[in-house]
Amino acid sequence: MTILVTGGAGYIGSHTVVSLLDAGFDVVVLDNLCNGSAESLSRVASITAKAPVFIEGDIRDSVCLSDLFSRYDIGAVIHFAGLKAVGESVLKPLDYYETNVGGTITLLKAMQSAGVHKMVFSSSATVYGLEAPTPYEETQPRGTTSNPYGSSKAMVERLLEDWTQAVPEASVVLLRYFNPIGAHESGLIGEDPQGIPNNLMPFMAQVAVGRRDKLSVFGGDYPTPDGTCRRDYLHVMDLAEGHVSALSSLEQPGVRAFNLGTGAPVSVLEMIRAFESQTGVQIPFEIVARRAGDLPEFWANPEKAQRGLGWFAKRDLDAMMVDTWRWQSNNPEGY
Ligand SMILES: NC(=O)c1ccc[n+]([C@@H]2O[C@H](COP(=O)([O-])OP(=O)(O)OC[C@H]3O[C@@H](n4cnc5c(N)ncnc54)[C@H](O)[C@@H]3O)[C@@H](O)[C@H]2O)c1
């Protein structure tokens, strides 16, 4: 079967393309390269000894999409393409809604015209909102989101629910990611943020490799065991494999949501210690003021994904650190 992977030249997308090719799927990647790299796909080809088809194009471009669906016999779509920087979404809400919501509508229309009704969507733990009790469970309703990025994910979940109501053969899996980190064990592909990284792990890796002086830890006075924020970090290859598992559940019509996380929260200070002990590299850091909008802690209850998809996170925190460092130290400037 051929899978269309939108955003497949990005961080999670490129790792998922490896898992798909390894599992025997054919892959067509559609990416406009606004935050991805064609080089990542060349490296995917060296890892798997198979090349995905790459189309440089935009999910908002209906002509490009209808051409793509007429040329390739797509069985299902894994939809990663989107804008993902929370802070930027506050400054550029229209861009975020246009790409994340508008782009998904354009994609769904093209899928529908081509008779393709299966989608795995990249959602996020952020849809649980600001007040949800942790661990987050799929039975909890979506909550109040605090920025346009989070709202766009919640809106797309809602529109996919409406789409599956209207189209009886439609089948959608919403994967709610927690905090993906790490890199493929080859060290050939990994996270390569443009500009200043927004997230802890790529920032720490850039400090370790000498691209940045020190790590700012936002807030040391949270109501958590060591005062720093706690998150549910999972290895990006575990996350990638979750998409392969999700594809097999698309035989069933309707919409289903699954948390993809480990279920174990880790604090910022624990992350620093784990990185230092696995790599031998010291991370200079400074505790600074809290960052607006950060929740003290949240993590997944991942049991539904184990029951429904047969998926659970297999790689531990040490592997996440070792693999991040292999990628970053072999590619100090990224791709
Ligand atoms: N990384 C995380 O922590 C995280 C957490 C939860 C959800 N997600 C979601 O997972 C998805 C993938 O995230 P990622 O970390 O790999 O991000 P990424 O930015 O590395 O990948 C997204 C890819 O989509 C492409 N893209 C963006 N707009 C496009 C458009 N209009 N048309 C075609 N391609 C376009 C980019 O060039 C990029 O290659 C995103 O939807 C993101 O919101 C990510």
The ligand as an SDF file (V2000), in Angstrom:
LIG
                    3D

 44 48  0  0  0  0  0  0  0  0999 V2000
    7.3620   17.9510   17.8000 N   0  0  0  0  0  0  0  0  0  0  0  0
    6.4630   17.9570   18.7550 C   0  0  0  0  0  0  0  0  0  0  0  0
    6.7910   18.1110   19.9330 O   0  0  0  0  0  0  0  0  0  0  0  0
    4.9930   17.7740   18.4380 C   0  0  0  0  0  0  0  0  0  0  0  0
    4.0910   17.5090   19.4810 C   0  0  0  0  0  0  0  0  0  0  0  0
    2.7510   17.3400   19.1760 C   0  0  0  0  0  0  0  0  0  0  0  0
    2.3060   17.4310   17.8650 C   0  0  0  0  0  0  0  0  0  0  0  0
    3.2050   17.6920   16.8730 N   0  0  0  0  0  0  0  0  0  0  0  0
    2.7110   17.7970   15.4980 C   0  0  0  0  0  0  0  0  0  0  0  0
    3.3410   16.8320   14.7050 O   0  0  0  0  0  0  0  0  0  0  0  0
    3.5120   17.3110   13.3770 C   0  0  0  0  0  0  0  0  0  0  0  0
    4.9680   17.1590   12.9650 C   0  0  0  0  0  0  0  0  0  0  0  0
    5.7760   17.8560   13.9050 O   0  0  0  0  0  0  0  0  0  0  0  0
    7.3470   17.9840   13.7270 P   0  0  0  0  0  0  0  0  0  0  0  0
    7.9180   18.1950   15.0790 O   0  0  0  0  0  0  0  0  0  0  0  0
    7.8490   16.8920   12.8880 O   0  0  0  0  0  0  0  0  0  0  0  0
    7.3980   19.3700   12.9440 O   0  0  0  0  0  0  0  0  0  0  0  0
    8.2790   19.8000   11.6870 P   0  0  0  0  0  0  0  0  0  0  0  0
    8.1130   21.2760   11.5480 O   0  0  0  0  0  0  0  0  0  0  0  0
    9.6460   19.2580   11.7980 O   0  0  0  0  0  0  0  0  0  0  0  0
    7.5240   19.0530   10.4880 O   0  0  0  0  0  0  0  0  0  0  0  0
    6.4100   19.6080    9.8350 C   0  0  0  0  0  0  0  0  0  0  0  0
    6.6870   19.5260    8.3420 C   0  0  0  0  0  0  0  0  0  0  0  0
    5.5590   20.0590    7.6450 O   0  0  0  0  0  0  0  0  0  0  0  0
    6.0270   20.8650    6.5890 C   0  0  0  0  0  0  0  0  0  0  0  0
    4.9690   21.8270    6.2900 N   0  0  0  0  0  0  0  0  0  0  0  0
    4.5520   22.8720    7.0400 C   0  0  0  0  0  0  0  0  0  0  0  0
    3.5560   23.5390    6.4270 N   0  0  0  0  0  0  0  0  0  0  0  0
    3.3410   22.8900    5.2500 C   0  0  0  0  0  0  0  0  0  0  0  0
    2.4460   23.0880    4.1770 C   0  0  0  0  0  0  0  0  0  0  0  0
    1.5940   24.1240    4.1790 N   0  0  0  0  0  0  0  0  0  0  0  0
    2.4800   22.2320    3.1420 N   0  0  0  0  0  0  0  0  0  0  0  0
    3.3620   21.2000    3.1100 C   0  0  0  0  0  0  0  0  0  0  0  0
    4.2480   20.9700    4.0920 N   0  0  0  0  0  0  0  0  0  0  0  0
    4.2290   21.8070    5.1600 C   0  0  0  0  0  0  0  0  0  0  0  0
    7.3150   21.4840    7.0940 C   0  0  0  0  0  0  0  0  0  0  0  0
    8.1870   21.9060    6.0570 O   0  0  0  0  0  0  0  0  0  0  0  0
    7.9070   20.3510    7.9140 C   0  0  0  0  0  0  0  0  0  0  0  0
    8.7770   19.5550    7.1460 O   0  0  0  0  0  0  0  0  0  0  0  0
    3.0180   18.7560   13.3740 C   0  0  0  0  0  0  0  0  0  0  0  0
    1.6830   18.7730   12.9020 O   0  0  0  0  0  0  0  0  0  0  0  0
    3.0570   19.1170   14.8390 C   0  0  0  0  0  0  0  0  0  0  0  0
    2.1290   20.1090   15.1660 O   0  0  0  0  0  0  0  0  0  0  0  0
    4.5430   17.8570   17.1240 C   0  0  0  0  0  0  0  0  0  0  0  0
  1  2  1  0
  2  3  2  0
  2  4  1  0
  4  5  1  0
  4 44  2  0
  5  6  2  0
  6  7  1  0
  7  8  2  0
  8  9  1  0
  8 44  1  0
  9 10  1  0
  9 42  1  0
 10 11  1  0
 11 12  1  0
 11 40  1  0
 12 13  1  0
 13 14  1  0
 14 15  2  0
 14 16  1  0
 14 17  1  0
 17 18  1  0
 18 19  2  0
 18 20  1  0
 18 21  1  0
 21 22  1  0
 22 23  1  0
 23 24  1  0
 23 38  1  0
 24 25  1  0
 25 26  1  0
 25 36  1  0
 26 27  1  0
 26 35  1  0
 27 28  2  0
 28 29  1  0
 29 30  1  0
 29 35  2  0
 30 31  1  0
 30 32  2  0
 32 33  1  0
 33 34  2  0
 34 35  1  0
 36 37  1  0
 36 38  1  0
 38 39  1  0
 40 41  1  0
 40 42  1  0
 42 43  1  0
M  CHG  2   8   1  16  -1
M  END
$$$$
